[in-house]
Amino acid sequence: MSKLMVHYEEGGYRFAEPAPELKRAFLALPCFAAMTWPNYSTEIVEDTIDGKPVVIQLWKGWFQRLFGSEQFPGGIGAEVGIYERVTGRGFPAAKPDLVPVPVWNFLREASKHAGAELWWPVTELNEIEYEFINPVNNRIFYRAGPERTYWLAKWMEPHSYHKYQQAQGKKWNWLPSWFPKNSQTPTFAAHYLLQYKINGKSYPRW
């Protein structure tokens, strides 16, 4: 199987991003508002880029890896994708070669709840970058990009996230460090804040 994810270390923490091959494979697949689940939120932003109407779809929180395998996307982080509506285009009948079967099956079933509201990756590449911000201390958790792409995604791997939580210190000094939720991090990963730019344009923090 081709490599679908890129894993690397940055600032003492391990991160994961989709490999270029996976991004190319996903060009044939739509996104939709139903692409969300508990603690992994999504937001839809309508905008125009170079005169073209686009759908900016955002995600943030905890992306649970399928089967816990590092070959699939996952971790604590965020995504920014740029899409367009294509009249009459429905979910594809055939699976792209590089898309794993479990991912394909999930997307196909989830798309049934989207109705006609599907959008597709734009073919034009735009410069995307973002900051993922800890709302408890208002500090930058990590940065992603800038990168010329249609989809910028980056997640901190779970074991590194536990290390990050410990490094932020205790929320209540009078409680022991092992006490649940005694960390300077949000209770739910979806509560992190996403500050992003596309082609240098800043969008409202989400």
N, C-alpha and C positions, 0 to 999 in steps of 0.2 A: 504494500500500500504506500502511495506517495505520502510524504510528510504534510500533514494538514495544519499543524500548529508550530509556531516558533517559540521556544522557551529560552529565557536569558535572565541574567542578573543585572540589577541596576540599584545602586545605593544600598547594597546589602540585602536586597529583597529579590525574590524570584517572580518574574512576570511571564505572561503568555499572550501571544497575538496570533491571529489567523495568518497562515502562510500565504504567499502570493498565489499559489495554486488553488487554495480554497477560495480566495476572493474571486478568482477567475471563474471557478465552477459556480459560485453563487450568483454570478451575473445572469444566469438563466432562471433564477428563482425569485418569486415575489416576496414582499413583506406586507404586513397588514397590522391593524390595531390590536388584533387578538393575540399577537405575538408577545405575551407577557404572562407572568405567573407570580405567586406570592414572593415578595422580597426581591423581585426583579421587575421594576416598573418601566413603563414606556410612555412616551409623550410624542404627539404629532404636531409639527410646526409647518404651516403653509407659508411658502415664500416664493420669490422669483429670483433666479440667478441668470444674469446675462439675458434678461428678457424671457426666460423660460420658466413656466410655473413648475415648482418642485414640491415634493413632500419630504421634509426632514424628519426622520424618525430617530428618537433618542431612547436609550435604555440605560439603566443604572441599577446597581445592587449586587446580589449574589447569583451568579449564573452557575447552577449546579451541573457539573459534568455528567454526561451520559455514562452510566456504568462506572463512574469514577476514573475513567481512562484519560490519560494525558493527550491522546490523539484527538480528543474533542475539545471545543471551547469550554472555558470555565474559570471560575475564580470570583474575586470581588473587584468590580470595576464598572466600566461604562462603554457605550458604543454611540457613534454618531454616523448615520447613514443618509445618503441623498438619493431620492427616488423620484420617479415620474409616473403619472397615470397614463395607461395606454388603453384606449377604448377598445372593448371587445376581446382583449387578451385574457385568457383564463389560465388556471394553474396548469403547468406543462404535464403532458401525458407520460413522458419518459424521464427517468432519473439521470442527471448528468453523472458522468463516470466517477468523478472525484468526491461526490457528495455521499457520505456514509449512509447506509440503508436506514439505521435508526433515525438519523436527522431527516432524511427524506420522508419517512413514514410519519414523523411528528408534524412536519410542515404541511404535508398533504392533508392530514386529518384536521389540523388547526385551521387551515385555510377554508374549510367548509363553513366555519363560523364567520368568515369575513364577507360572504356574499360577493357583491361586485366591487367591494372596496379593496382592491389589490393595487399595489404600486411596485414599480420595477426599478432596479438600479440604473442610474443615469450612465450613459456611455462616456460623457465628458468627465475628466478628472478635475477635481477642485482641491484646493489646499485646506485641509481640516486640521484643527488642533484643539486640545481641551485641557482644562485643569480639573482635577477631581478634588473636592474640598471637604475637609472634615468639619462638620457643622458645630461640633462641640467646642473646638478651640479655634475655628476659623483659619486653620492652616492648610496649606496644600498637601494633600495626601500623595498625589503623584501627577505627572504631566504626560500627555501623549501627543505625538506629532511635533511640529507640522509635517504633514505627509500629503502628497497629491494622490488622491484616491476617491472612491465613491463611498467607502466604508472604513472608518477608523475605530478599531476596537482594541482594548487593552485591559487585562485582568491581572490582579495580584494573586498568586497561587495561595490556596488556603493555609498551608503551613507557614508561609511568610506573613500572611495576614495576622495570625496569632502572635507572631514576633513583633509586628508593627503595633498591635494593640498593647502589648506589654511595654513597648518603648514609649508610648504616650503617657505612661504614668497612671496612678490611681485617681479615680474621681473623688473618692472619700478616703482621706488618709487614715482615718480612725478605724477603717475596716481592713481586714487582711486582704492580701493581693488575690487570694483564691476565691474571694467572694464573688458570686455571679454578677456580671454587668458592672463590676467596679473598674471601669476603664474610661479613659478620655476619648471614647469613640461612640458613635451612635449605636443604639440597641439593634436597629435593623439597617442592613447595608444599603437599602433603598433610600435611606435618609441622607446619604452623602449628597453633596451639591455638585452639579455639573455646570461649569462655565466654559463655553466653547466659541470658536470662531470658524468662519468659512470664508476663504479668500480675504482674510483680514477684517471681516465684518464681525463684530461682537453681537451675540444674541443674549437675551435675558437669562439670568442664572436660573437653573431648574434643579 
